[in-house]
């Protein structure tokens, strides 16, 4: 049995290609391809291109979400993968994104979210009372 509700993987991409990470069309295309590579089921995608610079977006997946924000002026991309229930193998998709962004350095961290023991302690019983 899983002891956590979700798994969060945050990834920092440094030294990225400025023009690529400043295009909402490009970001949407590569995130959708990465989701497919990681066997995540896409529900919807909303990507916003800021003026004069930067892109933010969310890919809603059946497993939860992928969120992104880019700072082209700093050649930097931050991505958050959140999956419910089980941890997914994201390595292939993250490696592919690093190549697409032409990142010179990639760091990542993982965290389990929603400890079920804590959730059970703080769940209100709503059986009519």
C-alpha positions as CSV (number, residue, x, y, z in Angstrom):
1,X,0.0,0.0,0.0
2,X,1.2,3.5,-0.8
3,X,1.8,5.6,2.2
4,X,1.7,9.0,0.4
5,X,-0.9,10.6,-1.8
6,X,1.5,12.0,-4.3
7,X,5.1,12.4,-5.6
8,X,6.6,15.7,-6.6
9,X,9.6,16.0,-8.8
10,X,11.0,19.5,-9.3
11,X,13.5,20.1,-12.0
12,X,15.8,23.1,-12.7
13,X,17.2,23.6,-16.2
14,X,20.1,26.0,-16.4
15,X,21.9,27.6,-19.4
16,X,18.9,26.9,-21.7
17,X,18.4,28.3,-25.3
18,X,16.7,31.7,-24.8
19,X,14.6,31.7,-27.9
20,X,13.3,28.2,-27.5
21,X,12.2,28.7,-23.9
22,X,10.4,32.0,-24.8
23,X,8.0,30.4,-27.2
24,X,4.6,29.2,-25.9
25,X,4.1,27.0,-28.9
26,X,7.5,25.3,-28.5
27,X,7.0,24.8,-24.7
28,X,3.5,23.3,-25.3
29,X,4.9,20.9,-28.0
30,X,7.8,19.7,-25.9
31,X,5.8,19.3,-22.7
32,X,3.2,17.2,-24.5
33,X,5.8,15.1,-26.1
34,X,7.6,14.6,-22.7
35,X,4.3,13.6,-21.1
36,X,3.8,11.0,-23.8
37,X,7.3,9.7,-23.3
38,X,6.7,9.3,-19.5
39,X,3.3,7.5,-20.1
40,X,1.3,10.3,-18.5
41,X,-2.2,10.9,-19.7
42,X,-2.8,14.5,-20.9
43,X,-6.2,16.0,-20.1
44,X,-5.6,19.7,-21.0
45,X,-2.8,22.2,-21.6
46,X,-2.7,25.9,-20.9
47,X,0.4,27.7,-21.8
48,X,0.8,31.5,-21.5
49,X,3.4,33.7,-23.2
50,X,4.2,36.8,-21.2
51,X,5.1,40.1,-22.8
52,X,7.9,41.0,-23.2
53,X,9.4,37.7,-22.0
54,X,8.7,34.4,-20.3
55,X,6.3,31.5,-20.5
56,X,4.2,29.8,-17.8
57,X,1.9,26.9,-18.1
58,X,0.2,23.8,-16.8
59,X,-0.4,20.4,-18.4
60,X,-3.2,18.8,-16.5
61,X,-2.7,15.0,-16.6
62,X,-4.9,12.3,-15.2
63,X,-2.1,11.6,-12.7
64,X,-2.1,15.3,-11.6
65,X,-0.1,18.0,-13.3
66,X,3.1,19.3,-14.9
67,X,3.8,23.0,-14.3
68,X,6.4,25.2,-16.0
69,X,7.8,28.7,-15.8
70,X,10.6,30.0,-18.0
71,X,13.0,32.9,-17.5
72,X,14.6,33.3,-20.9
73,X,16.5,36.4,-19.7
74,X,18.3,34.0,-17.3
75,X,18.3,31.0,-19.6
76,X,16.4,29.1,-16.9
77,X,13.4,26.8,-16.8
78,X,11.6,25.4,-13.7
79,X,9.3,22.4,-14.0
80,X,7.2,20.7,-11.4
81,X,5.9,17.1,-12.0
82,X,3.2,16.1,-9.5
83,X,1.8,12.6,-9.8
84,X,-0.9,11.1,-7.5
85,X,-0.7,7.6,-6.1
86,X,2.6,6.2,-7.4
87,X,5.9,7.6,-8.6
88,X,6.5,7.5,-12.3
89,X,9.7,7.0,-14.1
90,X,10.4,10.5,-15.4
91,X,14.1,10.1,-16.4
92,X,13.6,9.7,-20.1
93,X,11.3,12.7,-20.4
94,X,13.5,14.9,-18.2
95,X,16.6,13.9,-20.2
96,X,14.8,14.7,-23.5
97,X,13.6,18.1,-22.2
98,X,17.2,18.9,-21.2
99,X,18.3,18.2,-24.8
100,X,15.4,20.2,-26.3
101,X,16.1,23.2,-24.0
102,X,19.8,22.8,-24.7
103,X,20.3,23.0,-20.9
104,X,23.9,23.0,-19.7
105,X,23.0,21.8,-16.2
106,X,20.0,20.0,-14.7
107,X,19.2,19.5,-11.1
108,X,16.2,17.8,-9.6
109,X,14.6,16.9,-6.3
110,X,11.9,14.6,-5.2
111,X,9.4,14.7,-2.4
112,X,6.6,12.5,-1.2
113,X,3.5,14.5,-0.5
114,X,0.4,13.9,1.6
115,X,1.5,11.4,4.3
116,X,-1.5,9.1,4.7
117,X,-1.0,8.7,8.4
118,X,-1.3,12.5,8.8
119,X,-4.2,12.6,6.4
120,X,-6.1,10.0,8.4
121,X,-5.4,11.9,11.7
122,X,-6.9,15.1,10.3
123,X,-9.8,13.7,8.2
124,X,-13.2,14.8,9.4
125,X,-15.8,12.1,9.6
126,X,-18.8,13.3,7.8
127,X,-21.5,10.6,8.3
128,X,-24.3,12.9,9.1
129,X,-23.0,14.3,12.4
